[in-house]
Amino acid sequence: MFSSFHELKKMYRYDARRKTFHIDIRLDYYRDLYNEWDYSPLHRRDMDMDLLEYIEECSGEIPLKYRIQINFYLPKKVKNTEIEEKNITGMKNFFSYTLNKQLRERRRMFHSSLVYGLTGSALLIGAFLLQSFLKNDSAAVLISEGLFIGGWVLFWELFSFVFFKIQHVNREIRNDRRVLEARIVYHYI
């Protein structure tokens, strides 16, 4: 992450009027956008993983309060507006898919957190009740200690989801949403 806006503007072009940073990518052919082994129709193809990683890293370096524009530079001889439109649709579909995948992951994490919280609470309550009703029974003490440990382990998982993992997923969701909303422009040189 860059420490200042000035440093960021050295690395990426900035359009002050639109408050947009530009991610510039030079390609030789349209097919360079996609996985070389994927022969699906353009609107359903998987993006090239190196290109995807580059776009996500660039977007991650730019603070979320700024919009981004993705510029593809290709040779004039390959210009084809029909393929260009299909590529834009295909990229939007791909980023929409990744965003929906992240949203499902966040829902799964919330569901798991709820299960961990309820199960952990039940174990702790059970341990407390078992310990208070059967004070001198060594088997009850052993079982209640196991329930206490299980309850606290589940609460630790709950806290790790809430304070660490979900924040990371939320950041990825915001970044994916911004990439999905990014303007994609083709330039021919």
Beta strands, then each sheet from edge to edge (+ up, - down):
strand 1: 13-15
strand 2: 20-26
strand 3: 67-74
strand 4: 183-188
sheet 1: 1+ 2- 3- 4-
end
